Amino acid sequence: MSDAYIALADGRVLEARARSPGRTRGELVFTTAYTGYEESLTDPSYAEQILTFSYPLIGNYGVRSERFESESVQPRAAIARELTDDVAEWLAGEDVPAVDHVDTREIVTTVREEGAMACGIAAGPDATPEDAVEEMEACKPMSDHVDIGAQVSVSEPTVQEGDGVADVALIDCGAKGSIISSLTERGADVHVLPYDATPEDVADVDPDVLFVSNGPGDPENFVAAQAVVDAFAGDLPMAGICLGQQVITSALGGSTEKMAFGHRGVNQPVRDLRSGKVVMTTQNHGYTVDDTGPLEVTQVNVNDDTVEGLDSTDLDVITRQYHPEANPGPHDSLGFFDEVLELAEATPPVAAD
Ligand SMILES: NC(=O)CC[C@H](N)C(=O)O
C-alpha cells in the first residue's frame, strides 16, 4: 500500500513510497544528473523546488558532508525511482520529505511537455492524497518568492582567504561553496557579501572584481544585486555564474525570461563561438537571458541555442549560465576562474625559491 502522494498542478496524484516523512510544496523540476546527488541536494539554487532525479538509483556511493555545497538540504523534497537508505536517512534527519517507487519517467515527461509546475507531497503513515493536493494548491509561482535571497545568503559579510592575489567582492545570492573555493584555491581573497549588499558595502571592500553568484528563483527579484552592478558598471570588472549572469545582464539593460522546464544535469553541451569547441557542462537553471543588452554572446547551448556565456571587453564583464565549478565534474570549464582573475589583474603569488 502506498504511504506517499505527489500532487501535480495538472490534477494528477501519483502514488509513491515514503522514505522521509512530511508534507511540503514547491516547483516541480527534474535533473538528469547521474552523479553529484549530494551536491545537487545542497545547492542553494534549488530552494523552493521539488527535485526529481531521472537517473533511477540515487545514493549508491553514500553521503559525505565534504561534498556538500552548503550546510543544509536545499530543495523542499526529493523524488527518485529508488533512493538508497543512506540518502533517505540523511533527508529524514534534515526533515526534508523524500519519496521513491514512483515512475519518474512519467514525471519527467509531464514536466517536459507542460513545464515546471506546482507540486505538493504528503509522505508518511498518515498521508492522504488530499494532503498532497492541499499542499500543491498552496504552492506559489517561483517569481512570487520575492525575497528568496534572504533564505540562502549569508546575513553578515565574511572573508574567505586565499593568497592575497586579488580581492573579489562576491554577492552571495545563494552561492555554492565550490564557487568560493574555486576562487580561493587560485589565491583570491573572497569577501562574501549578503544578497542585499549596497554599493557602499562593496566600495568598503575595495575589490579588484565584482562577482555575482548563483542563486534560486527569478533573477528580476534580486534588485539590490542589480543596483550594485549598475553602480559599478564600467568602473569595476565583473563576473557572474548562472543567476549572476542573469542579474548582470538585466542590470546592464538586457532581460531574462522563464524557460519551460530549464536545464538541470551534468552533460549539457555548450559551444564556444570563438574556438568552435564544445564542452560538457553542469547546469541548474529555469530562467535564461533573452536580451543580452550591451553584452556579446560567446557561448551557446548546443541543444536549444540559449545563451551560455557573455562578455564585454568595454565593460570588462565575463559571465556563464552553467556551472564551471561543477563537482563532481565535468571540469572542462574550470578555466573560467582563471579568466575572472585575469580580469581582476590578479598578481600571481611570488614563487618560493
Ligand atoms: N543555479 C542558478 O543560479 C539558477 C539561477 C536562476 N534561479 C534560474 O533558475 O535560472
The ligand as a MOL file (V3000), in Angstrom:
LIG
                    3D

  0  0  0     0  0            999 V3000
M  V30 BEGIN CTAB
M  V30 COUNTS 10 9 0 0 0
M  V30 BEGIN ATOM
M  V30 1 N 21.8520 27.9830 -10.4970 0
M  V30 2 C 21.3540 29.2120 -10.5780 0
M  V30 3 O 21.9940 30.2120 -10.2360 0
M  V30 4 C 19.9320 29.3600 -11.0450 0
M  V30 5 C 19.5590 30.7400 -11.4900 0
M  V30 6 C 18.0680 31.0040 -11.5310 0
M  V30 7 N 17.4670 30.8540 -10.2580 0
M  V30 8 C 17.4130 30.0760 -12.5380 0
M  V30 9 O 16.7130 29.1870 -12.1570 0
M  V30 10 O 17.6230 30.2310 -13.7210 0
M  V30 END ATOM
M  V30 BEGIN BOND
M  V30 1 1 1 2
M  V30 2 2 2 3
M  V30 3 1 2 4
M  V30 4 1 4 5
M  V30 5 1 5 6
M  V30 6 1 6 7
M  V30 7 1 6 8
M  V30 8 2 8 9
M  V30 9 1 8 10
M  V30 END BOND
M  V30 END CTAB
M  END
